[in-house]
Amino acid sequence: MFSHIVVGADDVAASKAFYDAVLGVLGVQPGTLDARGRALYMKDGLIFLVTPPINGAPATHANGGTIGFSASSPEQVDAWHAAGVTHGGTPIENPPGVRENPLFKLYLAYLRDPAGNKLCATHRMG
């Protein structure tokens, strides 16, 4: 469904350290910096990019927006969350754990990255 996701950051170096850690837990190689100072991550044909805003204005996070990353187990969600907190992320909402609704059961963890973007690691339980 998605070809790429881009988030803005004023301090790309701090965001790169954060994303290298949290995406590394999910099996993604460390990001590479391009000539424009953007951090680029690729896996399975998908692209995630961290960049200073093109218009030169300060980066802001999406109000109500969340970027979800898929995890293979509850343990991987916990490791993702711990790596994020260690590398400048801020825990938000409830602690990592099970969330249920009538349709499915998930194991989730939420963080804000160093630029304030809301992130979630999700493991869909059987």
C-alpha positions as YAML, in Angstrom:
chain: A
units: angstrom
residues:
- id: 1
  name: MET
  ca: [0.00, 0.00, 0.00]
- id: 2
  name: PHE
  ca: [2.81, 2.45, 0.81]
- id: 3
  name: SER
  ca: [5.83, 3.28, -1.31]
- id: 4
  name: HIS
  ca: [7.54, 5.52, 1.24]
- id: 5
  name: ILE
  ca: [7.14, 7.51, 4.43]
- id: 6
  name: VAL
  ca: [8.89, 10.81, 5.11]
- id: 7
  name: VAL
  ca: [9.17, 12.57, 8.48]
- id: 8
  name: GLY
  ca: [10.65, 15.98, 9.12]
- id: 9
  name: ALA
  ca: [13.39, 16.64, 11.65]
- id: 10
  name: ASP
  ca: [15.45, 19.72, 12.47]
- id: 11
  name: ASP
  ca: [18.24, 17.59, 13.98]
- id: 12
  name: VAL
  ca: [18.68, 14.76, 11.50]
- id: 13
  name: ALA
  ca: [21.74, 13.41, 13.36]
- id: 14
  name: ALA
  ca: [19.72, 12.90, 16.58]
- id: 15
  name: SER
  ca: [16.86, 11.36, 14.59]
- id: 16
  name: LYS
  ca: [19.26, 9.09, 12.70]
- id: 17
  name: ALA
  ca: [20.73, 7.76, 15.97]
- id: 18
  name: PHE
  ca: [17.18, 7.09, 17.20]
- id: 19
  name: TYR
  ca: [15.98, 5.40, 13.98]
- id: 20
  name: ASP
  ca: [19.20, 3.39, 13.56]
- id: 21
  name: ALA
  ca: [18.43, 1.92, 17.00]
- id: 22
  name: VAL
  ca: [14.67, 1.31, 16.74]
- id: 23
  name: LEU
  ca: [14.68, 0.16, 13.12]
- id: 24
  name: GLY
  ca: [17.78, -1.95, 13.77]
- id: 25
  name: VAL
  ca: [15.74, -3.96, 16.27]
- id: 26
  name: LEU
  ca: [13.30, -4.67, 13.40]
- id: 27
  name: GLY
  ca: [16.08, -5.87, 11.09]
- id: 28
  name: VAL
  ca: [16.63, -2.65, 9.11]
- id: 29
  name: GLN
  ca: [20.19, -1.59, 8.29]
- id: 30
  name: PRO
  ca: [21.44, 1.77, 9.64]
- id: 31
  name: GLY
  ca: [20.35, 4.74, 7.57]
- id: 32
  name: THR
  ca: [22.58, 6.38, 5.01]
- id: 33
  name: LEU
  ca: [22.92, 10.13, 4.70]
- id: 34
  name: ASP
  ca: [22.50, 11.54, 1.22]
- id: 35
  name: ALA
  ca: [24.02, 14.73, -0.21]
- id: 36
  name: ARG
  ca: [21.07, 16.78, 1.12]
- id: 37
  name: GLY
  ca: [21.57, 15.57, 4.70]
- id: 38
  name: ARG
  ca: [18.59, 13.22, 4.71]
- id: 39
  name: ALA
  ca: [18.69, 9.82, 6.46]
- id: 40
  name: LEU
  ca: [17.43, 7.06, 4.17]
- id: 41
  name: TYR
  ca: [16.28, 3.59, 5.29]
- id: 42
  name: MET
  ca: [15.25, 0.80, 2.93]
- id: 43
  name: LYS
  ca: [13.88, -2.70, 3.43]
- id: 44
  name: ASP
  ca: [11.87, -4.99, 1.17]
- id: 45
  name: GLY
  ca: [11.44, -2.23, -1.43]
- id: 46
  name: LEU
  ca: [10.01, 0.24, 1.11]
- id: 47
  name: ILE
  ca: [11.62, 3.58, 1.95]
- id: 48
  name: PHE
  ca: [11.60, 5.58, 5.18]
- id: 49
  name: LEU
  ca: [13.21, 9.02, 5.02]
- id: 50
  name: VAL
  ca: [14.11, 11.57, 7.72]
- id: 51
  name: THR
  ca: [14.70, 15.04, 6.32]
- id: 52
  name: PRO
  ca: [14.83, 18.70, 7.21]
- id: 53
  name: PRO
  ca: [11.72, 20.36, 5.73]
- id: 54
  name: ILE
  ca: [12.30, 21.36, 2.10]
- id: 55
  name: ASN
  ca: [10.67, 24.76, 2.66]
- id: 56
  name: GLY
  ca: [13.23, 25.69, 5.34]
- id: 57
  name: ALA
  ca: [10.58, 26.09, 8.07]
- id: 58
  name: PRO
  ca: [10.97, 24.18, 11.37]
- id: 59
  name: ALA
  ca: [9.87, 20.55, 11.37]
- id: 60
  name: THR
  ca: [6.58, 19.73, 13.08]
- id: 61
  name: HIS
  ca: [4.93, 16.41, 13.81]
- id: 62
  name: ALA
  ca: [1.52, 15.40, 12.55]
- id: 63
  name: ASN
  ca: [-1.23, 16.03, 15.07]
- id: 64
  name: GLY
  ca: [-3.23, 12.80, 15.20]
- id: 65
  name: GLY
  ca: [-0.79, 10.96, 12.94]
- id: 66
  name: THR
  ca: [1.03, 7.74, 13.85]
- id: 67
  name: ILE
  ca: [3.59, 5.73, 11.92]
- id: 68
  name: GLY
  ca: [3.34, 2.02, 12.67]
- id: 69
  name: PHE
  ca: [6.23, -0.44, 12.37]
- id: 70
  name: SER
  ca: [5.56, -4.16, 12.18]
- id: 71
  name: ALA
  ca: [7.27, -6.43, 14.73]
- id: 72
  name: SER
  ca: [7.56, -10.21, 14.74]
- id: 73
  name: SER
  ca: [6.94, -10.79, 18.46]
- id: 74
  name: PRO
  ca: [6.07, -9.07, 21.75]
- id: 75
  name: GLU
  ca: [9.76, -9.37, 22.67]
- id: 76
  name: GLN
  ca: [10.73, -7.47, 19.54]
- id: 77
  name: VAL
  ca: [8.20, -4.74, 20.41]
- id: 78
  name: ASP
  ca: [9.76, -4.47, 23.88]
- id: 79
  name: ALA
  ca: [13.28, -4.31, 22.41]
- id: 80
  name: TRP
  ca: [12.13, -1.62, 19.93]
- id: 81
  name: HIS
  ca: [10.67, 0.44, 22.77]
- id: 82
  name: ALA
  ca: [13.80, 0.06, 24.93]
- id: 83
  name: ALA
  ca: [16.09, 1.00, 22.03]
- id: 84
  name: GLY
  ca: [13.97, 4.07, 21.33]
- id: 85
  name: VAL
  ca: [14.01, 5.28, 24.93]
- id: 86
  name: THR
  ca: [17.79, 4.74, 25.11]
- id: 87
  name: HIS
  ca: [18.29, 6.78, 21.93]
- id: 88
  name: GLY
  ca: [16.23, 9.88, 22.70]
- id: 89
  name: GLY
  ca: [12.66, 8.69, 22.26]
- id: 90
  name: THR
  ca: [9.90, 9.55, 24.71]
- id: 91
  name: PRO
  ca: [7.48, 6.86, 25.94]
- id: 92
  name: ILE
  ca: [3.84, 7.88, 25.45]
- id: 93
  name: GLU
  ca: [0.42, 6.42, 26.13]
- id: 94
  name: ASN
  ca: [0.31, 3.13, 28.06]
- id: 95
  name: PRO
  ca: [3.39, 0.97, 28.65]
- id: 96
  name: PRO
  ca: [4.08, -1.71, 26.01]
- id: 97
  name: GLY
  ca: [1.46, -4.42, 26.21]
- id: 98
  name: VAL
  ca: [-1.60, -6.19, 24.84]
- id: 99
  name: ARG
  ca: [-4.51, -4.19, 23.40]
- id: 100
  name: GLU
  ca: [-7.69, -6.01, 22.43]
- id: 101
  name: ASN
  ca: [-10.80, -5.20, 20.49]
- id: 102
  name: PRO
  ca: [-13.54, -7.44, 19.05]
- id: 103
  name: LEU
  ca: [-11.60, -7.99, 15.81]
- id: 104
  name: PHE
  ca: [-8.01, -8.62, 16.91]
- id: 105
  name: LYS
  ca: [-5.44, -8.69, 19.66]
- id: 106
  name: LEU
  ca: [-2.24, -6.64, 19.36]
- id: 107
  name: TYR
  ca: [0.93, -6.15, 21.35]
- id: 108
  name: LEU
  ca: [1.86, -2.46, 21.03]
- id: 109
  name: ALA
  ca: [4.37, 0.13, 22.20]
- id: 110
  name: TYR
  ca: [4.30, 3.88, 21.49]
- id: 111
  name: LEU
  ca: [7.10, 6.45, 21.37]
- id: 112
  name: ARG
  ca: [7.72, 9.95, 20.12]
- id: 113
  name: ASP
  ca: [10.96, 10.28, 18.18]
- id: 114
  name: PRO
  ca: [13.41, 13.12, 18.96]
- id: 115
  name: ALA
  ca: [11.49, 15.41, 16.55]
- id: 116
  name: GLY
  ca: [8.10, 14.63, 18.15]
- id: 117
  name: ASN
  ca: [6.71, 12.20, 15.55]
- id: 118
  name: LYS
  ca: [4.40, 9.55, 17.05]
- id: 119
  name: LEU
  ca: [5.49, 5.97, 16.39]
- id: 120
  name: CYS
  ca: [4.09, 2.55, 17.22]
- id: 121
  name: ALA
  ca: [5.59, -0.94, 17.06]
- id: 122
  name: THR
  ca: [2.88, -3.55, 16.51]
- id: 123
  name: HIS
  ca: [2.79, -7.32, 16.75]
- id: 124
  name: ARG
  ca: [-0.48, -8.88, 15.60]
- id: 125
  name: MET
  ca: [-1.27, -11.77, 17.94]
- id: 126
  name: GLY
  ca: [-2.97, -14.98, 16.78]
...
